[in-house]
């Protein structure tokens, strides 16, 4: 009888423990449900932070492209100005210079300008390749940071555990994970900012390499066009023209002045032909001139007066 009572008591004790453990197993689900809102909030924060970093990187790329275009335009303007100056020297030679020789120089100028265009394109191709590589790199870095937060596992707490055998361990793990998720990842924003700044710094190196490439090719162009001037003097037996001055009237200005003078002359001639000639002004006598003496006529005799001479 005692044995039966002990067995019943033991069974009831085990049953009581099992029922309590089942309640704990059910609390696992409650803890898991509390975890999902915090996990969603974390994903939202991470996605927004990464999106902001991508927008910042897009602004960096935009400014980089604007600067590259400005640098290319500056070097192109320099090349065009140099070409114009050399052509001015070649085209300004006297008629005694061999025209065929001058023609060869013009061809040389054109060829060197075309080669400079090829070199400028090569520089830009290098920029394009470097920019594409850097964009791929920064987006991959941003993706890694996003994935490290967004792809956090929620169910890894169940690994090696049994929800019916040791549910309290699972509950404790879920509570710990909830606490970590509720802590805002302040370090994430700092990490993303550093990534964008590093990206901008690497683009600065690409910009510097592009400027160096343009400078080298521009110097080569200046040298080749300078050789044309040497050939103009030594081979074509020409002479260099004086430097163009802004104070000297240009060809268009001279033509305009000649046209104005011609129109003024024509207007004067037309006025003289249409208007009657004015009478010459009377000459004013000088002080040395003596006016002619007039001869006085005799006055008529007065009545009643006797003149002695008449006697």
PyMOL commands that set and color helices and strands:
alter all, ss='L'
color gray80, all
select helices_A, chain A and resi 2-91+99-150+155-158+167-182+186-234+251-274+308-310
alter helices_A, ss='H'
color red, helices_A
deselect
rebuild
show_as cartoon
